[in-house]
Amino acid sequence: MQNQWDVQLTFEEDGVHTSCDARLAGARAPGLAGHGESVRSVADRPLARIGEEMAASRALDDLSARLRAQADGELADEGHRPAYLIF
């Protein structure tokens, strides 16, 4: 069996604030999304790439936490034994 999930990153930026939404996409991917933001200091040069990188990393962290929580819940619902994720 083969399965593929893709992560789609969508950005919005206004020159100071950058936000990113990270979504799992795929035929069998769980419908989960994460969100991250970054704010440029007035003393920083306006480099959109850095704001996008920070916002994306935070969105992916959020998505990862949501995916882990969902997996924990599904393991606990099985009721066979306590759920312990080892990573």
Buried (B, 14 or more C-beta within 10 A) or exposed (E): EEEEEEBEBEBEBEEEEBBBBBBBEEEEBEEBBBBBBBEBEEEEEEEEEBBBBBBBBBBBEBBEEBBEEEEEEEBEEEEEEEBEEEE
